Amino acid sequence: MKDIDDTKAPLLEHLIELRRRLLWSLGTLILAFGVCLYFAKPIFAVLVQPLLQAGQGKLIFTDVFEAFFVEVKVALFAALMLCFPVFATQIWKFVAPGLYVKEKRALLPFLLLTPVFFGAGAAFAYFVAMPWALHFLLSFEGTVGGVEQEALPGVGNYLSFATRFLFGFGVAFLLPILLMILERAGIVRLDQLTRSRRYAIVGAAVVSAVLTPPDVVSQLMLLVPLYALYELAILAIRLTHWRAARLASPDAGSVSDDGGPQTKEGPEAPPGGGRVGGSGPI
């Protein structure tokens, strides 16, 4: 079997293939949007559960068309979520013929893990981050200077709040996959990631400020798991290096003639002779 597809299609055929993939993605999105629009009220009923658990049982709308457009936005948001695996599959089918077999084997696990991590981030936002943030934000209700202060969130504002949380946490949880792809492509190294922890904290704070509402609780709820995922990516890269070193040097742990541990230097071993990233043995 050849290492790469031997087809050398001209530019026009590539454009036709790209159009076909885009049409498949667009058709799937339109079909999913129609189905989600029919079930827009039940979907929105699921989205408002964190608000209901926080003790707020009323949503208002001041614009005549606001409630209608909220249902359209809910349907579009749900359709995009449902169609994400289809989009990823179409992108993979368009790119895969131009990749070597080794590159396909390296990228396919990351492609399969992407919806898993995105779903985990959205679930964390729905079950943990949103209830805590809503409890904090709604705690400002009460009497201020003899005037009653009551929260009356609008349906449009709450939908924007919920989608920012779900999408922001979902994208943030893709950080380990992104870092592992960059490391495997040689763009970043393990020692660079370990030395850049302080910059990672600053970057996580900036991302949290952009993707979450402007309150401290919401930003901390994203900052802490985001940095934890950064450390998880470093650990995963260390494990992959250790596994690669074990496969390249089965007797790496044997004892040499001088009584010390036998190591293997060269292109088949990680930097440091069996060490992961040169920072010490696992």
N, C-alpha and C positions, 0 to 999 in steps of 0.2 A: 504494500500500500504506500502511495506517495505521501510525502510529508506535508504537502500543500496542494490544493486544487490546481490542476494545470490549465485551467481555463483562463484565457486572456481576453476578457470581454472588452469591447470598446466603450468609450465614455457614454455613448447613447444607450447601450444596454444597461449600464449601471444606473443611469437616470431613470430608465423604465422600471428597473427593479426597485429603485427607491420610491418611485411613484406608487408602485403596487403595494409596497409595505405601508406607505402613508395612508393609502385608501383603505387597506384592511384595518389599520388603527382607527381611522376616522369613522368607518362604518361601525366598528365595535363600540366606539364611544357614543355614537348617535343612538344605537340600539339600547345600550345601557342607560343612556340619559332618558329615553322614553319610558323604560321600565321603572327607573328611580323616580321620575316625575309622578308616575301613578302612585308610588308608595312614599311620596315626599312627606306626608304628615306622619306616618309611623317612623320614618327615619329621623325626622326632627324631634319626635317624641323621645327617641333614644338619646339624642344629643342634649335634651334639656334635663335629663335625670340628675346630673351633678348639681344643677341649679336647684332642683327640687329637694335634693338631699341637704343642700345648704340652708334650707328654710325659706326659700323664695318661691312662692307659688303663683306668681303673676308676671306675664310679659305683655307689654303694650306696643302698639304701633300708632304713630301720629300721621303717617302718610297713607293716603287711600290705597296706593299700589304697593306699599311696603310688604305686607303679608304675602302678596302674590309673588313678588320678586324674591322673597326669602325662600319660598318653596322651589323656585327655579334654581337658586343658588345651592340649596340643599341637594337637589337632584344632580346638578353638575358636579358638586364636590363628591358625592357618593359614586357617581359614574367614573370619575377620575381615579378614585381609590380602587374600584373594582377592576378597571381596565389596565391598571399598572402592570400586572403580569403579562398582559397581551402586548403592551408597548415594549416591555423588556424583551419578550420573545421575538418580536418583529425586528428590533434593533440587532439582536443576536443573529438572526437569520441573514440579515443584510451584511453584517461584518464578518461572520464566521468563515465564509469561503476565502477570505483574504488572509486568514491566520494559519500559522503552522499548527500541527497536531499538538505540540508541546504547549503552545500558547492557548489553544482551546482548552486543554486539560487544566491549565493554570487559571483561566478566567471563568470557566463554567461554574465551579463551586461558589465563587463570589456572586455570580449572577443569581444562583439559586438561593443564596442566603440573603440577598437584598430585600425581597418582600418580607422575609421572616423578621429581620431587624427593624424594618420600617413598621411592621405591624406591632412589634414589641414596644417601639417608641410611642406609637399612637395609643396602645393599651395603657402604658404607664401614664400618659397624659390624661386619659379618660378616667382611670380608676384612682389615681393618686394625686397628680398635680392639679387638675382642675378643681376637685373638691376642696383641697387645702387653700388654693388661691381664692375660690369663691367664699369660703368661710372667712378669710381675712378681709376681703374687699367688702363683704356685706356687714362686717362687724362695725362699720362706721355709722350704721343706722342708730337713731336715738334722738335725744333732745339736746340741742346746741343753743345755749342762750335763751331758753324758753321756747324755741322753735323746733318742731318735730322734723327730723331729717329721715326721709323714707326713700328706699331704693325702688325705682320703677324702671328696670332695664327694658329697652326696646328689643324687639325680635331681631332686627337687623344688627344691632350692636352685639347682642349675645351670639348670633351666628358667627360674626367676625371674630369674636373672642374664642369661641370653640374651635373654629377652623384653624386659627393661628396656633392654638395649642396643639391640636392633633397633627397638623402638617409640620410645625416646627420641631416637635419632639420626634416625629417619624424620621425627618431628614437628619436630625442630630444623632440619632442612634445608628446611622450609616457610617459614622466616623471610623470605627475599627475596620470596616471593609475598605474604605477609601485609603486609609493609611497602609493597609497590607498590600493593596494594589500598587500604590506608589513605591513601597519598599521593594516589592518583587520586580517592578519595572526599573529599579535602580535610580529613581529620582530622589529618594531619601534613604538614609541608612539608619540602622538600629541605634548606633552611637549618637547620631544627630537627634533622634527622638528622645533618647534618655537625657541628653544635655539640655533639651529645650522644654523642660517641664514648666519652668516659670513663664515662658512665653505661651505655653499651652493654656495655663490658667488665665492669662490675659485674653487670649483668643476666645476661650470658652465664655468669659464674661462679656465680650463684645457680641458674640453670637447670641447669647442669652438675652442681651438688651435689645437685639434686633428682632428676634423671633417670638418674644413673649411680650405681654402687656407691660407698661411702665410701672411696675410695682416690685418691691424688693423680694417678696415671697415667690412670685412667679419666676423671677430671674434666678433665684437661688435653687428653685426646684428643677431648673434646666442646667444650671452651672455645675451642680454637684454630680449628677449622673453623666454629664458630658465629659468632665475630667476623669471620672471613673472609667468611662469607655476608652479614653486615651490610654490609661494604664492597662486596660484589657487588651488593647491593640499591641502594646509593647510586649506583654506577656505572650500573646498569640504568636508574634513574630519570633520571639525567643524559642518557643516550642517548635516552630517550623524549622528554624535553624538547627536546633538540637536533633530533630528527626532527620534532617538532611545530612547532618554530620554522622549520625549513626548508620544511615544507609550507605554513605560514601566510605566509611571506615568502620567495618564491623568489629575490628579488634582495637578500637580507639581506647577502650578502657583497660587494655592489658598492660602488664608491667614490662618495661624495657630492661635491658641488660644491666643498666646502672642503678636499678631499683626504683626509678621514678616512673611516673605515668607516661605511657607511650602515646605520643600525639602525632598528627599527620598534617604537615604543612603543604600548601599547594592549592591549585584551583578547585580541587574537589572537597576541601575542608573549609569551614568558616574561619574568619580572621582569628588568630590566636591559637591555631592548632587544636581544633575541637571545641574551642570556647565560642560562646554565642555572642557575636558582636564585639569580641575582645574585652568584655566586661566581667568575665568570670564564668566558671562552669555552672550549669543549671543544678 
